[in-house]
Amino acid sequence: MALDGFVLRALTVELQTLTGGKITKIHQPNEYDIVLTIRSRAGNVRLLLSANPTYPRLHVTEQTFVNPLEAPMFCMLLRKHCENGIIRDIRQVGAERVMHLDIRNRDELGDTFSKRIVVELTGRHSNIILLDPATGTILDGIRHVTPAVSAYRTVMPGSAYVPPPEQDKLDPFGATPEQIRQALTGPSPATPEAIVERISGVSPLLARELIRRNPDRVHEELARLAAKLVRGEAEPQMVNPSGGKPAFSVTPLTHLAGEVTQFPTVSACLEAFYGEKAERDAVKQKVTDLIRIVQNERNKNIAKLEKLEQTLEEARDADRYRKLGELVTASLHLVSKGDEWLETADYYEEACPVIRIPLDPQLTPSENAQRYFRKYTKMKHSVIAVTEQIEKTREEIRYLETIRQQLDDASLADIEEIRDELAAQGYVRKRSAPGKAKKKPDRPALTRYLSSEGVPIFVGKNNIQNEYLTNRFAAPNDTWLHTKDIPGSHVVIRGEYGDRTLQEAAMLAAWFSQAKHSSQVPVDYTLIRHVRKPSGAKPGFVIYEKQKTLFVTPDEQLIKSLQTDRQQG
């Protein structure tokens, strides 16, 4: 379901702990999202405001974001007017999907001023707007709306703010049960469509739930739920029906059968529902070009490998030319210039059969023999060169398959490192950012898991992380794991561990590999001191010895149950 007015009301009540808090940082990680870092009585929290057309939302977030080297103009404007400001009020407009954040700040002279951030979570028309509440003038919006786009309202700097069109529905949070009943009165029992059409803030999902609970007293159920949310008694949960799409609400969804997950806060519920989807879509947008490049390069190398193997097969026939040259030499007295062939016994065969050897009539008998010897020498040398080329091409294919697997598992934080690696390898152009470029960290962030025994397990999500994890971060007696002959991540267990930790680390190695959806995946493990990178090898490539092998079937639920975070290596 979409985030409706009832969810937003429960969220508004929950976010009251942020009033009086100070906005210490503002970032805009992408085109549609703003992240406010707020120091409040609840501690330091990050509030995500998203005008994403597919996943518009607003909630406290634990997610980490990769910020651009240079902040967008809207972010710079928010920093100018709102950074270090105090949040005076957070409120929902009626039962609509519109939230106002009122902020008081001081200018360079110490004079106070107020600004308002309007968050409109209205589907594909969602927006985040900064305005002057005293005059109603828009300072800017994260998405501009020109008169050519909308005749109803303009969202441009200097324009007067016009709220989204009113829908002429009853506000359930300011109405009595009787008023709700009258709004729903009709010739037939209330239907989900009628409830959505007449009551503000109600989604089709919530309407179906209210009818399921009490089809004859929907108005009472609606009034009771509105009162509970105002009192802060939301029951955020997500239902995952078998074979259906997940749904969330701030009240139990008794009409849906499926696995139910309860959440302590509305924000936690929204993050669980939207966070992974939104990041997956953002990652997909960022890696599409890289996937295409890697796939094209892999296909080219596969075609090259086929040609090289064909050439090698032909070159392996070199001994036949040596034999023919020796037979011609032994029969020089039988051949004259101008002959097109030589018929002689093949002394290399036990039965000495008579064979016919083609000759070039333009050459002397001795020159014909030397021609066969030259072909032999050329093909013999080509076997060595082609064999080397085949091994290099196979290594290139393995490398590209590893990159492809890493792109499938990449988070937003990993993509730029993969792009930088591909640029260093000459597959893509290096990106030049305007202004002073950020210095890249000497120690890339690694993903750390805690096993069920409390032992740290580190996973490299790309070759930059893999090389740092294996060659610099891990100690000689740490345990290193990798899928056997399958592209995947490097995994390291720090220190002493038990059988459960080893099993879980092997599960992580299998999950972050090309075989994540397979069963009985072979995972090698050995000590770090037995792992090394050959000179001149591709990034992330190592050889190892004294390994043992485990066979595991990746379990997504087990992996998700392991506590995880990202930390600088």
ChimeraX attribute file (.defattr): number of C-alpha atoms within 10 A of each C-alpha:
attribute: neighborCount
match mode: 1-to-1
recipient: residues
	/A:1	13
	/A:2	18
	/A:3	21
	/A:4	21
	/A:5	23
	/A:6	27
	/A:7	24
	/A:8	27
	/A:9	27
	/A:10	25
	/A:11	26
	/A:12	22
	/A:13	19
	/A:14	20
	/A:15	19
	/A:16	15
	/A:17	14
	/A:18	23
	/A:19	18
	/A:20	18
	/A:21	23
	/A:22	24
	/A:23	25
	/A:24	16
	/A:25	16
	/A:26	22
	/A:27	22
	/A:28	26
	/A:29	18
	/A:30	16
	/A:31	13
	/A:32	18
	/A:33	20
	/A:34	23
	/A:35	22
	/A:36	22
	/A:37	20
	/A:38	26
	/A:39	19
	/A:40	17
	/A:41	13
	/A:42	11
	/A:43	11
	/A:44	15
	/A:45	19
	/A:46	21
	/A:47	21
	/A:48	22
	/A:49	25
	/A:50	26
	/A:51	26
	/A:52	20
	/A:53	15
	/A:54	16
	/A:55	21
	/A:56	24
	/A:57	27
	/A:58	25
	/A:59	23
	/A:60	22
	/A:61	18
	/A:62	14
	/A:63	12
	/A:64	12
	/A:65	15
	/A:66	15
	/A:67	13
	/A:68	13
	/A:69	13
	/A:70	15
	/A:71	16
	/A:72	15
	/A:73	12
	/A:74	21
	/A:75	19
	/A:76	16
	/A:77	16
	/A:78	22
	/A:79	19
	/A:80	14
	/A:81	20
	/A:82	27
	/A:83	21
	/A:84	20
	/A:85	24
	/A:86	23
	/A:87	24
	/A:88	18
	/A:89	16
	/A:90	20
	/A:91	17
	/A:92	20
	/A:93	16
	/A:94	17
	/A:95	24
	/A:96	23
	/A:97	24
	/A:98	21
	/A:99	22
	/A:100	19
	/A:101	17
	/A:102	22
	/A:103	26
	/A:104	19
	/A:105	21
	/A:106	16
	/A:107	10
	/A:108	6
	/A:109	6
	/A:110	8
	/A:111	8
	/A:112	11
	/A:113	15
	/A:114	19
	/A:115	22
	/A:116	25
	/A:117	22
	/A:118	22
	/A:119	24
	/A:120	25
	/A:121	28
	/A:122	20
	/A:123	17
	/A:124	12
	/A:125	15
	/A:126	24
	/A:127	26
	/A:128	26
	/A:129	24
	/A:130	26
	/A:131	24
	/A:132	17
	/A:133	16
	/A:134	10
	/A:135	9
	/A:136	16
	/A:137	18
	/A:138	22
	/A:139	22
	/A:140	20
	/A:141	21
	/A:142	23
	/A:143	17
	/A:144	14
	/A:145	16
	/A:146	12
	/A:147	11
	/A:148	7
	/A:149	10
	/A:150	10
	/A:151	9
	/A:152	10
	/A:153	17
	/A:154	19
	/A:155	24
	/A:156	20
	/A:157	16
	/A:158	13
	/A:159	15
	/A:160	17
	/A:161	22
	/A:162	13
	/A:163	12
	/A:164	15
	/A:165	8
	/A:166	8
	/A:167	11
	/A:168	10
	/A:169	16
	/A:170	19
	/A:171	19
	/A:172	24
	/A:173	19
	/A:174	13
	/A:175	13
	/A:176	16
	/A:177	17
	/A:178	12
	/A:179	16
	/A:180	22
	/A:181	18
	/A:182	11
	/A:183	16
	/A:184	21
	/A:185	13
	/A:186	10
	/A:187	6
	/A:188	7
	/A:189	14
	/A:190	19
	/A:191	17
	/A:192	18
	/A:193	12
	/A:194	16
	/A:195	26
	/A:196	18
	/A:197	18
	/A:198	17
	/A:199	21
	/A:200	23
	/A:201	25
	/A:202	23
	/A:203	22
	/A:204	18
	/A:205	19
	/A:206	25
	/A:207	20
	/A:208	20
	/A:209	21
	/A:210	25
	/A:211	21
	/A:212	14
	/A:213	14
	/A:214	12
	/A:215	15
	/A:216	13
	/A:217	15
	/A:218	24
	/A:219	26
	/A:220	17
	/A:221	18
	/A:222	23
	/A:223	20
	/A:224	13
	/A:225	20
	/A:226	21
	/A:227	15
	/A:228	14
	/A:229	23
	/A:230	17
	/A:231	11
	/A:232	14
	/A:233	16
	/A:234	25
	/A:235	18
	/A:236	23
	/A:237	24
	/A:238	23
	/A:239	21
	/A:240	16
	/A:241	14
	/A:242	10
	/A:243	7
	/A:244	11
	/A:245	9
	/A:246	16
	/A:247	17
	/A:248	26
	/A:249	23
	/A:250	25
	/A:251	19
	/A:252	18
	/A:253	22
	/A:254	13
	/A:255	14
	/A:256	17
	/A:257	12
	/A:258	16
	/A:259	11
	/A:260	17
	/A:261	13
	/A:262	16
	/A:263	16
	/A:264	11
	/A:265	18
	/A:266	27
	/A:267	23
	/A:268	18
	/A:269	22
	/A:270	24
	/A:271	20
	/A:272	17
	/A:273	18
	/A:274	15
	/A:275	17
	/A:276	13
	/A:277	14
	/A:278	16
	/A:279	15
	/A:280	17
	/A:281	13
	/A:282	14
	/A:283	20
	/A:284	17
	/A:285	10
	/A:286	16
	/A:287	20
	/A:288	11
	/A:289	12
	/A:290	19
	/A:291	18
	/A:292	12
	/A:293	17
	/A:294	22
	/A:295	17
	/A:296	13
	/A:297	16
	/A:298	21
	/A:299	14
	/A:300	13
	/A:301	20
	/A:302	16
	/A:303	11
	/A:304	16
	/A:305	20
	/A:306	12
	/A:307	13
	/A:308	18
	/A:309	15
	/A:310	12
	/A:311	16
	/A:312	20
	/A:313	12
	/A:314	13
	/A:315	20
	/A:316	14
	/A:317	14
	/A:318	21
	/A:319	16
	/A:320	14
	/A:321	19
	/A:322	20
	/A:323	18
	/A:324	22
	/A:325	24
	/A:326	15
	/A:327	20
	/A:328	27
	/A:329	18
	/A:330	12
	/A:331	17
	/A:332	15
	/A:333	9
	/A:334	12
	/A:335	19
	/A:336	15
	/A:337	15
	/A:338	13
	/A:339	15
	/A:340	15
	/A:341	16
	/A:342	19
	/A:343	15
	/A:344	17
	/A:345	15
	/A:346	16
	/A:347	12
	/A:348	10
	/A:349	9
	/A:350	7
	/A:351	9
	/A:352	11
	/A:353	11
	/A:354	12
	/A:355	13
	/A:356	13
	/A:357	14
	/A:358	14
	/A:359	22
	/A:360	15
	/A:361	14
	/A:362	12
	/A:363	16
	/A:364	17
	/A:365	24
	/A:366	16
	/A:367	17
	/A:368	23
	/A:369	24
	/A:370	17
	/A:371	18
	/A:372	21
	/A:373	21
	/A:374	15
	/A:375	18
	/A:376	23
	/A:377	14
	/A:378	13
	/A:379	22
	/A:380	17
	/A:381	13
	/A:382	18
	/A:383	20
	/A:384	13
	/A:385	12
	/A:386	19
	/A:387	15
	/A:388	12
	/A:389	16
	/A:390	20
	/A:391	12
	/A:392	14
	/A:393	19
	/A:394	17
	/A:395	16
	/A:396	17
	/A:397	21
	/A:398	18
	/A:399	20
	/A:400	23
	/A:401	19
	/A:402	22
	/A:403	26
	/A:404	22
	/A:405	23
	/A:406	24
	/A:407	24
	/A:408	16
	/A:409	20
	/A:410	22
	/A:411	19
	/A:412	18
	/A:413	16
	/A:414	22
	/A:415	21
	/A:416	15
	/A:417	19
	/A:418	22
	/A:419	20
	/A:420	17
	/A:421	19
	/A:422	19
	/A:423	14
	/A:424	12
	/A:425	12
	/A:426	10
	/A:427	15
	/A:428	16
	/A:429	12
	/A:430	13
	/A:431	9
	/A:432	8
	/A:433	11
	/A:434	8
	/A:435	8
	/A:436	9
	/A:437	10
	/A:438	10
	/A:439	6
	/A:440	8
	/A:441	8
	/A:442	9
	/A:443	15
	/A:444	20
	/A:445	20
	/A:446	22
	/A:447	18
	/A:448	22
	/A:449	24
	/A:450	19
	/A:451	23
	/A:452	15
	/A:453	12
	/A:454	12
	/A:455	18
	/A:456	20
	/A:457	23
	/A:458	29
	/A:459	24
	/A:460	27
	/A:461	29
	/A:462	26
	/A:463	23
	/A:464	19
	/A:465	25
	/A:466	26
	/A:467	19
	/A:468	19
	/A:469	24
	/A:470	27
	/A:471	18
	/A:472	12
	/A:473	17
	/A:474	22
	/A:475	17
	/A:476	15
	/A:477	15
	/A:478	18
	/A:479	24
	/A:480	29
	/A:481	29
	/A:482	25
	/A:483	28
	/A:484	17
	/A:485	10
	/A:486	18
	/A:487	23
	/A:488	32
	/A:489	28
	/A:490	27
	/A:491	29
	/A:492	30
	/A:493	28
	/A:494	16
	/A:495	13
	/A:496	11
	/A:497	16
	/A:498	11
	/A:499	9
	/A:500	12
	/A:501	20
	/A:502	19
	/A:503	16
	/A:504	23
	/A:505	30
	/A:506	30
	/A:507	25
	/A:508	30
	/A:509	31
	/A:510	33
	/A:511	24
	/A:512	26
	/A:513	24
	/A:514	21
	/A:515	20
	/A:516	19
	/A:517	13
	/A:518	13
	/A:519	13
	/A:520	12
	/A:521	24
	/A:522	21
	/A:523	24
	/A:524	21
	/A:525	24
	/A:526	20
	/A:527	20
	/A:528	21
	/A:529	17
	/A:530	15
	/A:531	18
	/A:532	14
	/A:533	16
	/A:534	10
	/A:535	7
	/A:536	7
	/A:537	10
	/A:538	15
	/A:539	15
	/A:540	22
	/A:541	19
	/A:542	17
	/A:543	9
	/A:544	16
	/A:545	14
	/A:546	10
	/A:547	14
	/A:548	11
	/A:549	16
	/A:550	17
	/A:551	17
	/A:552	20
	/A:553	17
	/A:554	23
	/A:555	16
	/A:556	13
	/A:557	8
	/A:558	12
	/A:559	17
	/A:560	10
	/A:561	12
	/A:562	15
	/A:563	13
	/A:564	16
	/A:565	14
	/A:566	15
	/A:567	12
	/A:568	11
	/A:569	17
